[in-house]
Amino acid sequence: LIHARATNKAGQSFKNWPYINFAQLIAALPQILRIASVGSLESAHHITGTQDLRGLPLEELAGLCGAARLFVGPSSGPIHFAIHC
């Protein structure tokens, strides 16, 4: 799972990694992997080459987080949520 944070919530835009960096990461990963972008529609990017799962209800996101082998993103709500799943 990828959380490509794209917000200036509470003046913390410094936590946003540039879109191009996420795109390069996805391009470097094996094509066999299933990768999805998660987060809110308003404050997270959908990275090209990933399934767009932004905006999922928390119950569904919890299931994905629990099954994921890796979650990449900055310190953010979705990352902290995933830790508990």
N, C-alpha and C positions, 0 to 999 in steps of 0.2 A: 504494500500500500504506500502511496505517496500523498503527503499533505504539503502542497505547494502554497504556503501561506501568502496572501496578497492583500494585506490590510495595514492600516496605520492605527489600529485600535490602541487606545491609551498611549499614543505617540511611540509605538514600538515597531515602526517600519524597519528598524535595523535587524529584526528577526527574519525578514523576508529574504529568501535566497532568490537571485534572479531566475526568471523563467528559463533562460538559455542554459543555465547550469543544470536544472532538472531535465531539460530536453536532452542535453549531452549525456547525463547519467542514464536515462532510459535507452538512448541509442547504444550505449556501451554494454548494456546487460544482454544476456543470451535471449534470443528471440522466443525461446520455448517458454519463458516465464510469463505468467498472467499477472499483469500489473494494472492497478486501478488508482485513479485520482479520487481522493475523498476530502471532505470538509464542507463548508457551506458554499452555496452557489455564489454568494455575494463576496466572499473573502478568501477564496482559494481558486487557483488556476486548474483547468483541465489540461494536463500535459499531453501533447500529441503522442500517439502510440500507446496510450493507456485507456482503459475503460473508464468512462465518466460515471462515477458513483457518488458525486457530490450531492448533498442535499438529502441523503438517506435518513430515515428515522433512526434514532439512537438504538433501538432494539436490533435493527438490521446491521448497523455499524458495529455493534458489540459482537455479533456473530462473526463478521468479517475479521475484526481485530483479533478475536480469539483463535481464528483459524490461520491467520497470516503468519508467514515465516519471517517477515521483515516489514518494518514500518519506518519510512524515511521522512523526516521533516524537522522543522525547528521546534524549539520549546513552544508548545501551543496547547490549546484545549484538546484537540484530537489526539495528540501524542500522549498527553497525561491520561486521557480516557482509555486509550489503547493499553497502557501499562496495567490498568486494572482489569482488563478483559483477558 
